[in-house]
């Protein structure tokens, strides 16, 4: 997933158009795009990669980075003791 911002609706739409044209020139036959009429948030489906283009205010509102972020738990002492192989402390 790629998340990027444009400066205005016009800029977001121009970035989406340019990316779609580049993807088609690179050999992708179908490049589904959503939201290009409004230009607040444009989603481009490039197959294995999804591209989100936002106006800054919209990007801040939806905050996709936070939604997809994952905090890894800190290992506690009992977890590391159990993970130690038998006889390692001898």
PDB file with one MODEL, atoms N, CA, C and O in Angstrom:
MODEL        1
ATOM      1  N   UNK A   1       0.852  -1.169   0.000  1.00  0.00           N
ATOM      2  CA  UNK A   1       0.000   0.000   0.000  1.00  0.00           C
ATOM      3  C   UNK A   1       0.898   1.233   0.000  1.00  0.00           C
ATOM      4  O   UNK A   1       1.857   1.325   0.767  1.00  0.00           O
ATOM      5  N   UNK A   2       0.570   2.159  -0.863  1.00  0.00           N
ATOM      6  CA  UNK A   2       1.290   3.429  -0.948  1.00  0.00           C
ATOM      7  C   UNK A   2       0.308   4.534  -0.616  1.00  0.00           C
ATOM      8  O   UNK A   2      -0.808   4.557  -1.135  1.00  0.00           O
ATOM      9  N   UNK A   3       0.721   5.451   0.249  1.00  0.00           N
ATOM     10  CA  UNK A   3      -0.110   6.591   0.636  1.00  0.00           C
ATOM     11  C   UNK A   3       0.672   7.856   0.332  1.00  0.00           C
ATOM     12  O   UNK A   3       1.814   8.011   0.766  1.00  0.00           O
ATOM     13  N   UNK A   4       0.045   8.771  -0.424  1.00  0.00           N
ATOM     14  CA  UNK A   4       0.714  10.014  -0.791  1.00  0.00           C
ATOM     15  C   UNK A   4      -0.296  11.153  -0.759  1.00  0.00           C
ATOM     16  O   UNK A   4      -1.506  10.926  -0.776  1.00  0.00           O
ATOM     17  N   UNK A   5       0.211  12.373  -0.713  1.00  0.00           N
ATOM     18  CA  UNK A   5      -0.645  13.562  -0.676  1.00  0.00           C
ATOM     19  C   UNK A   5      -0.333  14.488  -1.832  1.00  0.00           C
ATOM     20  O   UNK A   5       0.812  14.608  -2.269  1.00  0.00           O
ATOM     21  N   UNK A   6      -1.381  15.142  -2.320  1.00  0.00           N
ATOM     22  CA  UNK A   6      -1.243  16.229  -3.280  1.00  0.00           C
ATOM     23  C   UNK A   6      -1.599  17.526  -2.580  1.00  0.00           C
ATOM     24  O   UNK A   6      -2.114  17.504  -1.462  1.00  0.00           O
ATOM     25  N   UNK A   7      -1.335  18.645  -3.212  1.00  0.00           N
ATOM     26  CA  UNK A   7      -1.588  19.937  -2.582  1.00  0.00           C
ATOM     27  C   UNK A   7      -3.018  20.413  -2.718  1.00  0.00           C
ATOM     28  O   UNK A   7      -3.476  21.238  -1.927  1.00  0.00           O
ATOM     29  N   UNK A   8      -3.739  19.898  -3.724  1.00  0.00           N
ATOM     30  CA  UNK A   8      -5.107  20.347  -3.978  1.00  0.00           C
ATOM     31  C   UNK A   8      -5.848  19.232  -4.711  1.00  0.00           C
ATOM     32  O   UNK A   8      -5.256  18.219  -5.082  1.00  0.00           O
ATOM     33  N   UNK A   9      -7.156  19.431  -4.916  1.00  0.00           N
ATOM     34  CA  UNK A   9      -7.926  18.437  -5.667  1.00  0.00           C
ATOM     35  C   UNK A   9      -7.356  18.263  -7.069  1.00  0.00           C
ATOM     36  O   UNK A   9      -7.206  17.140  -7.552  1.00  0.00           O
ATOM     37  N   UNK A  10      -7.047  19.354  -7.705  1.00  0.00           N
ATOM     38  CA  UNK A  10      -6.493  19.304  -9.066  1.00  0.00           C
ATOM     39  C   UNK A  10      -5.172  18.546  -9.097  1.00  0.00           C
ATOM     40  O   UNK A  10      -4.921  17.766 -10.016  1.00  0.00           O
ATOM     41  N   UNK A  11      -4.329  18.772  -8.096  1.00  0.00           N
ATOM     42  CA  UNK A  11      -3.041  18.099  -8.027  1.00  0.00           C
ATOM     43  C   UNK A  11      -3.223  16.602  -7.815  1.00  0.00           C
ATOM     44  O   UNK A  11      -2.537  15.803  -8.453  1.00  0.00           O
ATOM     45  N   UNK A  12      -4.143  16.207  -6.924  1.00  0.00           N
ATOM     46  CA  UNK A  12      -4.404  14.791  -6.664  1.00  0.00           C
ATOM     47  C   UNK A  12      -4.895  14.101  -7.939  1.00  0.00           C
ATOM     48  O   UNK A  12      -4.439  13.006  -8.270  1.00  0.00           O
ATOM     49  N   UNK A  13      -5.820  14.739  -8.650  1.00  0.00           N
ATOM     50  CA  UNK A  13      -6.337  14.156  -9.892  1.00  0.00           C
ATOM     51  C   UNK A  13      -5.230  14.054 -10.942  1.00  0.00           C
ATOM     52  O   UNK A  13      -5.149  13.053 -11.653  1.00  0.00           O
ATOM     53  N   UNK A  14      -4.381  15.070 -11.048  1.00  0.00           N
ATOM     54  CA  UNK A  14      -3.278  15.033 -12.015  1.00  0.00           C
ATOM     55  C   UNK A  14      -2.292  13.906 -11.676  1.00  0.00           C
ATOM     56  O   UNK A  14      -1.808  13.210 -12.568  1.00  0.00           O
ATOM     57  N   UNK A  15      -2.001  13.735 -10.391  1.00  0.00           N
ATOM     58  CA  UNK A  15      -1.109  12.642  -9.985  1.00  0.00           C
ATOM     59  C   UNK A  15      -1.737  11.291 -10.329  1.00  0.00           C
ATOM     60  O   UNK A  15      -1.052  10.394 -10.822  1.00  0.00           O
ATOM     61  N   UNK A  16      -3.035  11.144 -10.071  1.00  0.00           N
ATOM     62  CA  UNK A  16      -3.736   9.886 -10.367  1.00  0.00           C
ATOM     63  C   UNK A  16      -3.723   9.605 -11.865  1.00  0.00           C
ATOM     64  O   UNK A  16      -3.474   8.473 -12.281  1.00  0.00           O
ATOM     65  N   UNK A  17      -3.991  10.625 -12.677  1.00  0.00           N
ATOM     66  CA  UNK A  17      -3.978  10.450 -14.135  1.00  0.00           C
ATOM     67  C   UNK A  17      -2.589  10.028 -14.625  1.00  0.00           C
ATOM     68  O   UNK A  17      -2.453   9.111 -15.434  1.00  0.00           O
ATOM     69  N   UNK A  18      -1.575  10.710 -14.124  1.00  0.00           N
ATOM     70  CA  UNK A  18      -0.204  10.393 -14.539  1.00  0.00           C
ATOM     71  C   UNK A  18       0.172   8.971 -14.137  1.00  0.00           C
ATOM     72  O   UNK A  18       0.769   8.239 -14.926  1.00  0.00           O
ATOM     73  N   UNK A  19      -0.174   8.577 -12.912  1.00  0.00           N
ATOM     74  CA  UNK A  19       0.151   7.224 -12.456  1.00  0.00           C
ATOM     75  C   UNK A  19      -0.602   6.178 -13.269  1.00  0.00           C
ATOM     76  O   UNK A  19      -0.027   5.160 -13.655  1.00  0.00           O
ATOM     77  N   UNK A  20      -1.877   6.419 -13.528  1.00  0.00           N
ATOM     78  CA  UNK A  20      -2.660   5.465 -14.330  1.00  0.00           C
ATOM     79  C   UNK A  20      -2.071   5.296 -15.724  1.00  0.00           C
ATOM     80  O   UNK A  20      -1.949   4.174 -16.216  1.00  0.00           O
ATOM     81  N   UNK A  21      -1.706   6.405 -16.361  1.00  0.00           N
ATOM     82  CA  UNK A  21      -1.105   6.343 -17.693  1.00  0.00           C
ATOM     83  C   UNK A  21       0.232   5.601 -17.661  1.00  0.00           C
ATOM     84  O   UNK A  21       0.531   4.818 -18.562  1.00  0.00           O
ATOM     85  N   UNK A  22       1.027   5.846 -16.631  1.00  0.00           N
ATOM     86  CA  UNK A  22       2.326   5.169 -16.509  1.00  0.00           C
ATOM     87  C   UNK A  22       2.151   3.670 -16.288  1.00  0.00           C
ATOM     88  O   UNK A  22       2.899   2.867 -16.846  1.00  0.00           O
ATOM     89  N   UNK A  23       1.167   3.292 -15.479  1.00  0.00           N
ATOM     90  CA  UNK A  23       0.913   1.875 -15.240  1.00  0.00           C
ATOM     91  C   UNK A  23       0.448   1.175 -16.515  1.00  0.00           C
ATOM     92  O   UNK A  23       0.862   0.050 -16.795  1.00  0.00           O
ATOM     93  N   UNK A  24      -0.407   1.835 -17.282  1.00  0.00           N
ATOM     94  CA  UNK A  24      -0.862   1.263 -18.551  1.00  0.00           C
ATOM     95  C   UNK A  24       0.298   1.147 -19.540  1.00  0.00           C
ATOM     96  O   UNK A  24       0.401   0.155 -20.262  1.00  0.00           O
ATOM     97  N   UNK A  25       1.169   2.157 -19.574  1.00  0.00           N
ATOM     98  CA  UNK A  25       2.336   2.112 -20.462  1.00  0.00           C
ATOM     99  C   UNK A  25       3.304   1.005 -20.046  1.00  0.00           C
ATOM    100  O   UNK A  25       4.050   0.481 -20.874  1.00  0.00           O
ATOM    101  N   UNK A  26       3.288   0.654 -18.760  1.00  0.00           N
ATOM    102  CA  UNK A  26       4.165  -0.413 -18.262  1.00  0.00           C
ATOM    103  C   UNK A  26       3.580  -1.801 -18.490  1.00  0.00           C
ATOM    104  O   UNK A  26       4.225  -2.805 -18.186  1.00  0.00           O
ATOM    105  N   UNK A  27       2.345  -1.863 -19.032  1.00  0.00           N
ATOM    106  CA  UNK A  27       1.786  -3.153 -19.383  1.00  0.00           C
ATOM    107  C   UNK A  27       0.556  -3.591 -18.615  1.00  0.00           C
ATOM    108  O   UNK A  27      -0.013  -4.634 -18.935  1.00  0.00           O
ATOM    109  N   UNK A  28       0.122  -2.843 -17.618  1.00  0.00           N
ATOM    110  CA  UNK A  28      -1.115  -3.196 -16.928  1.00  0.00           C
ATOM    111  C   UNK A  28      -2.285  -2.877 -17.846  1.00  0.00           C
ATOM    112  O   UNK A  28      -2.408  -1.755 -18.335  1.00  0.00           O
ATOM    113  N   UNK A  29      -3.129  -3.847 -18.075  1.00  0.00           N
ATOM    114  CA  UNK A  29      -4.244  -3.648 -19.001  1.00  0.00           C
ATOM    115  C   UNK A  29      -5.377  -2.862 -18.355  1.00  0.00           C
ATOM    116  O   UNK A  29      -5.964  -1.972 -18.969  1.00  0.00           O
ATOM    117  N   UNK A  30      -5.671  -3.205 -17.118  1.00  0.00           N
ATOM    118  CA  UNK A  30      -6.768  -2.549 -16.417  1.00  0.00           C
ATOM    119  C   UNK A  30      -6.224  -1.888 -15.160  1.00  0.00           C
ATOM    120  O   UNK A  30      -5.540  -2.532 -14.364  1.00  0.00           O
ATOM    121  N   UNK A  31      -6.519  -0.623 -14.979  1.00  0.00           N
ATOM    122  CA  UNK A  31      -6.089   0.111 -13.794  1.00  0.00           C
ATOM    123  C   UNK A  31      -7.329   0.757 -13.177  1.00  0.00           C
ATOM    124  O   UNK A  31      -7.620   1.923 -13.443  1.00  0.00           O
ATOM    125  N   UNK A  32      -8.070  -0.009 -12.340  1.00  0.00           N
ATOM    126  CA  UNK A  32      -9.268   0.554 -11.724  1.00  0.00           C
ATOM    127  C   UNK A  32      -8.919   1.733 -10.816  1.00  0.00           C
ATOM    128  O   UNK A  32      -7.961   1.684 -10.045  1.00  0.00           O
ATOM    129  N   UNK A  33      -9.717   2.784 -10.929  1.00  0.00           N
ATOM    130  CA  UNK A  33      -9.508   4.006 -10.155  1.00  0.00           C
ATOM    131  C   UNK A  33     -10.825   4.433  -9.544  1.00  0.00           C
ATOM    132  O   UNK A  33     -11.865   4.390 -10.201  1.00  0.00           O
ATOM    133  N   UNK A  34     -10.783   4.843  -8.287  1.00  0.00           N
ATOM    134  CA  UNK A  34     -11.975   5.343  -7.597  1.00  0.00           C
ATOM    135  C   UNK A  34     -11.692   6.733  -7.060  1.00  0.00           C
ATOM    136  O   UNK A  34     -10.588   6.999  -6.584  1.00  0.00           O
ATOM    137  N   UNK A  35     -12.666   7.620  -7.129  1.00  0.00           N
ATOM    138  CA  UNK A  35     -12.578   8.934  -6.515  1.00  0.00           C
ATOM    139  C   UNK A  35     -11.944  10.017  -7.350  1.00  0.00           C
ATOM    140  O   UNK A  35     -11.732  11.121  -6.847  1.00  0.00           O
ATOM    141  N   UNK A  36     -11.627   9.751  -8.615  1.00  0.00           N
ATOM    142  CA  UNK A  36     -10.939  10.747  -9.442  1.00  0.00           C
ATOM    143  C   UNK A  36     -11.830  11.943  -9.763  1.00  0.00           C
ATOM    144  O   UNK A  36     -11.319  13.029 -10.040  1.00  0.00           O
ATOM    145  N   UNK A  37     -13.141  11.769  -9.732  1.00  0.00           N
ATOM    146  CA  UNK A  37     -14.030  12.910 -10.022  1.00  0.00           C
ATOM    147  C   UNK A  37     -13.962  13.971  -8.932  1.00  0.00           C
ATOM    148  O   UNK A  37     -13.949  15.166  -9.228  1.00  0.00           O
ATOM    149  N   UNK A  38     -13.919  13.540  -7.670  1.00  0.00           N
ATOM    150  CA  UNK A  38     -13.893  14.488  -6.557  1.00  0.00           C
ATOM    151  C   UNK A  38     -12.484  15.013  -6.288  1.00  0.00           C
ATOM    152  O   UNK A  38     -12.298  16.204  -6.038  1.00  0.00           O
ATOM    153  N   UNK A  39     -11.495  14.125  -6.340  1.00  0.00           N
ATOM    154  CA  UNK A  39     -10.112  14.541  -6.139  1.00  0.00           C
ATOM    155  C   UNK A  39      -9.702  14.718  -4.691  1.00  0.00           C
ATOM    156  O   UNK A  39      -8.608  15.215  -4.420  1.00  0.00           O
ATOM    157  N   UNK A  40     -10.554  14.321  -3.747  1.00  0.00           N
ATOM    158  CA  UNK A  40     -10.175  14.401  -2.336  1.00  0.00           C
ATOM    159  C   UNK A  40      -9.338  13.186  -1.935  1.00  0.00           C
ATOM    160  O   UNK A  40      -8.327  13.305  -1.243  1.00  0.00           O
ATOM    161  N   UNK A  41      -9.787  12.021  -2.388  1.00  0.00           N
ATOM    162  CA  UNK A  41      -9.105  10.754  -2.098  1.00  0.00           C
ATOM    163  C   UNK A  41      -9.266   9.883  -3.331  1.00  0.00           C
ATOM    164  O   UNK A  41     -10.383   9.498  -3.675  1.00  0.00           O
ATOM    165  N   UNK A  42      -8.176   9.571  -3.993  1.00  0.00           N
ATOM    166  CA  UNK A  42      -8.210   8.725  -5.180  1.00  0.00           C
ATOM    167  C   UNK A  42      -7.501   7.419  -4.844  1.00  0.00           C
ATOM    168  O   UNK A  42      -6.382   7.415  -4.332  1.00  0.00           O
ATOM    169  N   UNK A  43      -8.172   6.314  -5.141  1.00  0.00           N
ATOM    170  CA  UNK A  43      -7.607   4.992  -4.935  1.00  0.00           C
ATOM    171  C   UNK A  43      -7.316   4.392  -6.304  1.00  0.00           C
ATOM    172  O   UNK A  43      -8.184   4.374  -7.177  1.00  0.00           O
ATOM    173  N   UNK A  44      -6.099   3.902  -6.490  1.00  0.00           N
ATOM    174  CA  UNK A  44      -5.689   3.267  -7.743  1.00  0.00           C
ATOM    175  C   UNK A  44      -5.279   1.838  -7.420  1.00  0.00           C
ATOM    176  O   UNK A  44      -4.399   1.601  -6.593  1.00  0.00           O
ATOM    177  N   UNK A  45      -5.930   0.892  -8.083  1.00  0.00           N
ATOM    178  CA  UNK A  45      -5.638  -0.527  -7.877  1.00  0.00           C
ATOM    179  C   UNK A  45      -4.646  -0.976  -8.942  1.00  0.00           C
ATOM    180  O   UNK A  45      -5.008  -1.184 -10.100  1.00  0.00           O
ATOM    181  N   UNK A  46      -3.394  -1.122  -8.534  1.00  0.00           N
ATOM    182  CA  UNK A  46      -2.346  -1.528  -9.464  1.00  0.00           C
ATOM    183  C   UNK A  46      -1.995  -3.003  -9.284  1.00  0.00           C
ATOM    184  O   UNK A  46      -0.848  -3.404  -9.481  1.00  0.00           O
ATOM    185  N   UNK A  47      -2.975  -3.792  -8.914  1.00  0.00           N
ATOM    186  CA  UNK A  47      -2.742  -5.222  -8.737  1.00  0.00           C
ATOM    187  C   UNK A  47      -2.231  -5.525  -7.345  1.00  0.00           C
ATOM    188  O   UNK A  47      -2.992  -5.488  -6.378  1.00  0.00           O
ATOM    189  N   UNK A  48      -0.950  -5.823  -7.236  1.00  0.00           N
ATOM    190  CA  UNK A  48      -0.360  -6.129  -5.937  1.00  0.00           C
ATOM    191  C   UNK A  48      -0.160  -4.893  -5.077  1.00  0.00           C
ATOM    192  O   UNK A  48       0.117  -5.004  -3.883  1.00  0.00           O
ATOM    193  N   UNK A  49      -0.297  -3.737  -5.663  1.00  0.00           N
ATOM    194  CA  UNK A  49      -0.086  -2.473  -4.951  1.00  0.00           C
ATOM    195  C   UNK A  49      -1.345  -1.623  -5.059  1.00  0.00           C
ATOM    196  O   UNK A  49      -1.899  -1.440  -6.143  1.00  0.00           O
ATOM    197  N   UNK A  50      -1.785  -1.109  -3.920  1.00  0.00           N
ATOM    198  CA  UNK A  50      -2.906  -0.172  -3.889  1.00  0.00           C
ATOM    199  C   UNK A  50      -2.330   1.199  -3.555  1.00  0.00           C
ATOM    200  O   UNK A  50      -1.562   1.337  -2.603  1.00  0.00           O
ATOM    201  N   UNK A  51      -2.697   2.207  -4.333  1.00  0.00           N
ATOM    202  CA  UNK A  51      -2.185   3.560  -4.127  1.00  0.00           C
ATOM    203  C   UNK A  51      -3.331   4.452  -3.674  1.00  0.00           C
ATOM    204  O   UNK A  51      -4.384   4.501  -4.310  1.00  0.00           O
ATOM    205  N   UNK A  52      -3.118   5.152  -2.575  1.00  0.00           N
ATOM    206  CA  UNK A  52      -4.076   6.115  -2.043  1.00  0.00           C
ATOM    207  C   UNK A  52      -3.465   7.502  -2.213  1.00  0.00           C
ATOM    208  O   UNK A  52      -2.375   7.769  -1.707  1.00  0.00           O
ATOM    209  N   UNK A  53      -4.161   8.379  -2.920  1.00  0.00           N
ATOM    210  CA  UNK A  53      -3.717   9.759  -3.091  1.00  0.00           C
ATOM    211  C   UNK A  53      -4.736  10.663  -2.401  1.00  0.00           C
ATOM    212  O   UNK A  53      -5.932  10.574  -2.678  1.00  0.00           O
ATOM    213  N   UNK A  54      -4.270  11.529  -1.508  1.00  0.00           N
ATOM    214  CA  UNK A  54      -5.147  12.363  -0.692  1.00  0.00           C
ATOM    215  C   UNK A  54      -4.830  13.843  -0.817  1.00  0.00           C
ATOM    216  O   UNK A  54      -3.705  14.228  -1.136  1.00  0.00           O
ATOM    217  N   UNK A  55      -5.837  14.663  -0.559  1.00  0.00           N
ATOM    218  CA  UNK A  55      -5.577  16.053  -0.173  1.00  0.00           C
ATOM    219  C   UNK A  55      -5.124  15.985   1.276  1.00  0.00           C
ATOM    220  O   UNK A  55      -5.572  15.093   1.997  1.00  0.00           O
ATOM    221  N   UNK A  56      -4.252  16.887   1.744  1.00  0.00           N
ATOM    222  CA  UNK A  56      -3.700  16.786   3.103  1.00  0.00           C
ATOM    223  C   UNK A  56      -4.766  16.695   4.200  1.00  0.00           C
ATOM    224  O   UNK A  56      -4.619  15.906   5.133  1.00  0.00           O
ATOM    225  N   UNK A  57      -5.828  17.486   4.102  1.00  0.00           N
ATOM    226  CA  UNK A  57      -6.869  17.490   5.146  1.00  0.00           C
ATOM    227  C   UNK A  57      -7.587  16.140   5.202  1.00  0.00           C
ATOM    228  O   UNK A  57      -7.923  15.652   6.282  1.00  0.00           O
ATOM    229  N   UNK A  58      -7.815  15.550   4.048  1.00  0.00           N
ATOM    230  CA  UNK A  58      -8.518  14.270   3.977  1.00  0.00           C
ATOM    231  C   UNK A  58      -7.612  13.159   4.495  1.00  0.00           C
ATOM    232  O   UNK A  58      -8.066  12.254   5.194  1.00  0.00           O
ATOM    233  N   UNK A  59      -6.335  13.234   4.149  1.00  0.00           N
ATOM    234  CA  UNK A  59      -5.385  12.232   4.641  1.00  0.00           C
ATOM    235  C   UNK A  59      -5.306  12.280   6.163  1.00  0.00           C
ATOM    236  O   UNK A  59      -5.284  11.238   6.819  1.00  0.00           O
ATOM    237  N   UNK A  60      -5.264  13.462   6.713  1.00  0.00           N
ATOM    238  CA  UNK A  60      -5.209  13.607   8.174  1.00  0.00           C
ATOM    239  C   UNK A  60      -6.491  13.074   8.824  1.00  0.00           C
ATOM    240  O   UNK A  60      -6.437  12.443   9.880  1.00  0.00           O
ATOM    241  N   UNK A  61      -7.640  13.327   8.195  1.00  0.00           N
ATOM    242  CA  UNK A  61      -8.917  12.885   8.753  1.00  0.00           C
ATOM    243  C   UNK A  61      -9.005  11.358   8.813  1.00  0.00           C
ATOM    244  O   UNK A  61      -9.359  10.798   9.850  1.00  0.00           O
ATOM    245  N   UNK A  62      -8.687  10.690   7.711  1.00  0.00           N
ATOM    246  CA  UNK A  62      -8.810   9.229   7.657  1.00  0.00           C
ATOM    247  C   UNK A  62      -7.641   8.511   8.325  1.00  0.00           C
ATOM    248  O   UNK A  62      -7.815   7.408   8.844  1.00  0.00           O
ATOM    249  N   UNK A  63      -6.463   9.113   8.322  1.00  0.00           N
ATOM    250  CA  UNK A  63      -5.295   8.607   9.024  1.00  0.00           C
ATOM    251  C   UNK A  63      -5.067   7.108   8.803  1.00  0.00           C
ATOM    252  O   UNK A  63      -4.985   6.339   9.760  1.00  0.00           O
ATOM    253  N   UNK A  64      -4.968   6.703   7.535  1.00  0.00           N
ATOM    254  CA  UNK A  64      -4.764   5.287   7.207  1.00  0.00           C
ATOM    255  C   UNK A  64      -3.496   4.716   7.823  1.00  0.00           C
ATOM    256  O   UNK A  64      -3.452   3.537   8.172  1.00  0.00           O
ATOM    257  N   UNK A  65      -2.480   5.531   7.957  1.00  0.00           N
ATOM    258  CA  UNK A  65      -1.235   5.044   8.544  1.00  0.00           C
ATOM    259  C   UNK A  65      -1.480   4.489   9.948  1.00  0.00           C
ATOM    260  O   UNK A  65      -0.951   3.437  10.307  1.00  0.00           O
ATOM    261  N   UNK A  66      -2.278   5.196  10.729  1.00  0.00           N
ATOM    262  CA  UNK A  66      -2.565   4.750  12.088  1.00  0.00           C
ATOM    263  C   UNK A  66      -3.411   3.482  12.076  1.00  0.00           C
ATOM    264  O   UNK A  66      -3.195   2.585  12.891  1.00  0.00           O
ATOM    265  N   UNK A  67      -4.371   3.402  11.158  1.00  0.00           N
ATOM    266  CA  UNK A  67      -5.244   2.233  11.101  1.00  0.00           C
ATOM    267  C   UNK A  67      -4.440   0.976  10.774  1.00  0.00           C
ATOM    268  O   UNK A  67      -4.738  -0.098  11.296  1.00  0.00           O
ATOM    269  N   UNK A  68      -3.430   1.095   9.923  1.00  0.00           N
ATOM    270  CA  UNK A  68      -2.663  -0.070   9.504  1.00  0.00           C
ATOM    271  C   UNK A  68      -1.411  -0.289  10.332  1.00  0.00           C
ATOM    272  O   UNK A  68      -0.718  -1.288  10.142  1.00  0.00           O
ATOM    273  N   UNK A  69      -1.105   0.630  11.255  1.00  0.00           N
ATOM    274  CA  UNK A  69       0.082   0.474  12.099  1.00  0.00           C
ATOM    275  C   UNK A  69      -0.158  -0.645  13.106  1.00  0.00           C
ATOM    276  O   UNK A  69      -1.284  -0.878  13.546  1.00  0.00           O
ATOM    277  N   UNK A  70       0.912  -1.322  13.455  1.00  0.00           N
ATOM    278  CA  UNK A  70       0.784  -2.411  14.420  1.00  0.00           C
ATOM    279  C   UNK A  70       1.881  -2.272  15.455  1.00  0.00           C
ATOM    280  O   UNK A  70       3.068  -2.319  15.131  1.00  0.00           O
ATOM    281  N   UNK A  71       1.475  -2.101  16.704  1.00  0.00           N
ATOM    282  CA  UNK A  71       2.439  -2.066  17.791  1.00  0.00           C
ATOM    283  C   UNK A  71       2.740  -3.495  18.209  1.00  0.00           C
ATOM    284  O   UNK A  71       1.829  -4.267  18.506  1.00  0.00           O
ATOM    285  N   UNK A  72       3.999  -3.841  18.231  1.00  0.00           N
ATOM    286  CA  UNK A  72       4.392  -5.178  18.643  1.00  0.00           C
ATOM    287  C   UNK A  72       4.535  -5.208  20.159  1.00  0.00           C
ATOM    288  O   UNK A  72       5.139  -4.308  20.743  1.00  0.00           O
ATOM    289  N   UNK A  73       3.988  -6.233  20.799  1.00  0.00           N
ATOM    290  CA  UNK A  73       4.089  -6.295  22.259  1.00  0.00           C
ATOM    291  C   UNK A  73       5.532  -6.544  22.687  1.00  0.00           C
ATOM    292  O   UNK A  73       6.292  -7.230  22.003  1.00  0.00           O
ATOM    293  N   UNK A  74       5.887  -5.977  23.824  1.00  0.00           N
ATOM    294  CA  UNK A  74       7.207  -6.207  24.393  1.00  0.00           C
ATOM    295  C   UNK A  74       7.224  -7.599  25.021  1.00  0.00           C
ATOM    296  O   UNK A  74       6.286  -7.962  25.732  1.00  0.00           O
ATOM    297  N   UNK A  75       8.270  -8.381  24.772  1.00  0.00           N
ATOM    298  CA  UNK A  75       8.321  -9.699  25.422  1.00  0.00           C
ATOM    299  C   UNK A  75       8.538  -9.525  26.917  1.00  0.00           C
ATOM    300  O   UNK A  75       9.329  -8.683  27.341  1.00  0.00           O
ATOM    301  N   UNK A  76       7.830 -10.325  27.719  1.00  0.00           N
ATOM    302  CA  UNK A  76       8.057 -10.245  29.161  1.00  0.00           C
ATOM    303  C   UNK A  76       9.032 -11.334  29.579  1.00  0.00           C
ATOM    304  O   UNK A  76       9.369 -12.205  28.778  1.00  0.00           O
ATOM    305  N   UNK A  77       9.477 -11.294  30.797  1.00  0.00           N
ATOM    306  CA  UNK A  77      10.527 -12.182  31.276  1.00  0.00           C
ATOM    307  C   UNK A  77      10.136 -13.654  31.164  1.00  0.00           C
ATOM    308  O   UNK A  77      10.985 -14.479  30.827  1.00  0.00           O
ATOM    309  N   UNK A  78       8.862 -14.014  31.439  1.00  0.00           N
ATOM    310  CA  UNK A  78       8.460 -15.422  31.392  1.00  0.00           C
ATOM    311  C   UNK A  78       8.494 -15.962  29.959  1.00  0.00           C
ATOM    312  O   UNK A  78       8.764 -17.144  29.751  1.00  0.00           O
ATOM    313  N   UNK A  79       8.222 -15.105  28.972  1.00  0.00           N
ATOM    314  CA  UNK A  79       8.277 -15.550  27.576  1.00  0.00           C
ATOM    315  C   UNK A  79       9.697 -15.909  27.163  1.00  0.00           C
ATOM    316  O   UNK A  79       9.897 -16.894  26.453  1.00  0.00           O
ATOM    317  N   UNK A  80      10.690 -15.130  27.594  1.00  0.00           N
ATOM    318  CA  UNK A  80      12.069 -15.402  27.199  1.00  0.00           C
ATOM    319  C   UNK A  80      12.613 -16.615  27.926  1.00  0.00           C
ATOM    320  O   UNK A  80      13.447 -17.333  27.375  1.00  0.00           O
ATOM    321  N   UNK A  81      12.168 -16.863  29.144  1.00  0.00           N
ATOM    322  CA  UNK A  81      12.633 -18.036  29.880  1.00  0.00           C
ATOM    323  C   UNK A  81      12.118 -19.310  29.231  1.00  0.00           C
ATOM    324  O   UNK A  81      12.842 -20.302  29.153  1.00  0.00           O
ATOM    325  N   UNK A  82      10.869 -19.293  28.762  1.00  0.00           N
ATOM    326  CA  UNK A  82      10.300 -20.465  28.104  1.00  0.00           C
ATOM    327  C   UNK A  82      10.946 -20.718  26.752  1.00  0.00           C
ATOM    328  O   UNK A  82      11.015 -21.866  26.312  1.00  0.00           O
ATOM    329  N   UNK A  83      11.416 -19.685  26.091  1.00  0.00           N
ATOM    330  CA  UNK A  83      11.981 -19.819  24.755  1.00  0.00           C
ATOM    331  C   UNK A  83      13.415 -20.351  24.803  1.00  0.00           C
ATOM    332  O   UNK A  83      13.943 -20.787  23.780  1.00  0.00           O
ATOM    333  N   UNK A  84      14.052 -20.321  25.985  1.00  0.00           N
ATOM    334  CA  UNK A  84      15.433 -20.774  26.101  1.00  0.00           C
ATOM    335  C   UNK A  84      15.509 -22.282  25.950  1.00  0.00           C
ATOM    336  O   UNK A  84      14.745 -22.990  26.607  1.00  0.00           O
ATOM    337  N   UNK A  85      16.405 -22.810  25.105  1.00  0.00           N
ATOM    338  CA  UNK A  85      16.505 -24.262  24.902  1.00  0.00           C
ATOM    339  C   UNK A  85      16.932 -24.979  26.176  1.00  0.00           C
ATOM    340  O   UNK A  85      17.635 -24.413  27.013  1.00  0.00           O
ATOM    341  N   UNK A  86      16.507 -26.210  26.312  1.00  0.00           N
ATOM    342  CA  UNK A  86      16.855 -27.015  27.484  1.00  0.00           C
ATOM    343  C   UNK A  86      18.358 -27.185  27.561  1.00  0.00           C
ATOM    344  O   UNK A  86      19.012 -27.454  26.554  1.00  0.00           O
ATOM    345  N   UNK A  87      18.898 -27.029  28.742  1.00  0.00           N
ATOM    346  CA  UNK A  87      20.314 -27.194  28.959  1.00  0.00           C
ATOM    347  C   UNK A  87      21.154 -25.971  28.606  1.00  0.00           C
ATOM    348  O   UNK A  87      22.378 -26.010  28.737  1.00  0.00           O
ATOM    349  N   UNK A  88      20.516 -24.878  28.156  1.00  0.00           N
ATOM    350  CA  UNK A  88      21.266 -23.702  27.755  1.00  0.00           C
ATOM    351  C   UNK A  88      21.878 -22.997  28.954  1.00  0.00           C
ATOM    352  O   UNK A  88      22.910 -22.336  28.830  1.00  0.00           O
ATOM    353  N   UNK A  89      21.242 -23.135  30.126  1.00  0.00           N
ATOM    354  CA  UNK A  89      21.761 -22.455  31.310  1.00  0.00           C
ATOM    355  C   UNK A  89      22.807 -23.283  32.033  1.00  0.00           C
ATOM    356  O   UNK A  89      23.356 -22.813  33.030  1.00  0.00           O
ATOM    357  N   UNK A  90      23.106 -24.472  31.589  1.00  0.00           N
ATOM    358  CA  UNK A  90      24.046 -25.363  32.255  1.00  0.00           C
ATOM    359  C   UNK A  90      25.453 -25.112  31.786  1.00  0.00           C
ATOM    360  O   UNK A  90      26.384 -25.776  32.244  1.00  0.00           O
TER     361      UNK A  90
ENDMDL
END
